[in-house]
Amino acid sequence: MDLPAPLAWLVDEAGASSDPELFLAELGGRLLADGLPLAGAALTLAVPHPIIARRTWLWRAETGVVIEALGFAGGPPGQAGHGWLAGLGPVLEETVCPAPDSPVLGWAGCRPFDPAEAYRLRQASRFAAAPLAALAARAALATLLEAYLGRRSAAQVQAGALCRGAGETIRAALLCADLRDFTALSEATEPTVMIAALDAWFDRVTGAVHAFGGEVLKFIGDGVLAIFPAAGAPGEACDAALRAVAAARAGMAHLDATRQAQGLPSLPFGMALHFGEMLWGNIGAADRLDFTAIGPAVNLVSRLEGLCKPLGHNVLISGAVAKETATALIPLGEHALRGIADPCAVFTLPED
């Protein structure tokens, strides 16, 4: 079959596009080169995510630049693509296939499209169905993995790190955080109220971790384990972790004030920071794996967090972190940690 160049590309090569952004830029550029009077294009995909409902990529013909817009769950139906295209010129939109949450391709013209041009764009949308189905499936998988594993760990799994024992040794600042007296609180609290409290706690910690470039590795009951990988100087990772802890502590202070105004008890917590090496990768059974971090540094930060209550501080910081940061810290002396051979120099933040 002798197909126009853009349609031949959709049949033969588009399925190998690495992501929707590149797909849209390539398709738009090919249609533009084929003589269509395009000012811009938009591609919208539905995604399975707890917050984001849709992702829309917007391509501008004049510059070739692609930007992304997000549509959030519970918000109005996605109009980001249509509204943006309407600002460029006359709009033609096509649902790629009749299935629910099908990809939507939209085009803006430098002038109104004539019937032949509109037909060519509809043909492009039709031929795009198969490669977009593959792209949408990959995007959905990536989104699900990120929601459950975190961005960095998800990327490792998608890249093929699927074997037990597969991993690498990395250096990172580690954050271990835990609610105090959670068992007693859960015994005296309705499950739905307790879940709401847990979600609020996790929101404060996880939001702070992500805001400063860290990644939550796992939730363990009411506990959180997060890492701040040291891509460059260790001090950068440690400073990011310290800023995250300060932000989480401020968030919890605000949450406690809100809970007390509602007649609910505060949520005491402990957080610990340490810096060291760990194995980051797959552990588990032959057919059920966990992508996580293990090693002496992980053990130490967990034991250090357990000292928060005995020492009367909600944030404790190891000497390994203190050595890498210029942040003012308050020394609390050296302390033995259960199962750790050497005593650990312990610090805390001011005004703790």
Sequence and secondary structure as in RCSB ss.txt:
>XXXX:A:sequence
MDLPAPLAWLVDEAGASSDPELFLAELGGRLLADGLPLAGAALTLAVPHPIIARRTWLWRAETGVVIEALGFAGG
PPGQAGHGWLAGLGPVLEETVCPAPDSPVLGWAGCRPFDPAEAYRLRQASRFAAAPLAALAARAALATLLEAYLG
RRSAAQVQAGALCRGAGETIRAALLCADLRDFTALSEATEPTVMIAALDAWFDRVTGAVHAFGGEVLKFIGDGVL
AIFPAAGAPGEACDAALRAVAAARAGMAHLDATRQAQGLPSLPFGMALHFGEMLWGNIGAADRLDFTAIGPAVNL
VSRLEGLCKPLGHNVLISGAVAKETATALIPLGEHALRGIADPCAVFTLPED
>XXXX:A:secstr
    HHHHHHHHTGGG SSHHHHHHHHHHHHHHTT  EEEEEEEEE   SSEEEEEEEEETTT  EEEEEEETTS
S   HHHHHHHTTS EEEEESSSSTT  EEEEEESS   HHHHHHHHHHHHHTHHHHHHHHHHHHHHHHHHHHH 
HHHHHHHHTT  STT EEEEEEEEEEEEETTHHHHHHTS HHHHHHHHHHHHHHHHHHHHHTT EEEEEETTEEE
EEEE SS HHHHHHHHHHHHHHHHHHHHHHHHHHHHTT     EEEEEEEEEEEEEEEEETTEEEEEEESHHHHH
HHHHHTTHHHHT SEEEEHHHHTT  S  EEEEEE  TT SS EEEEE TT 
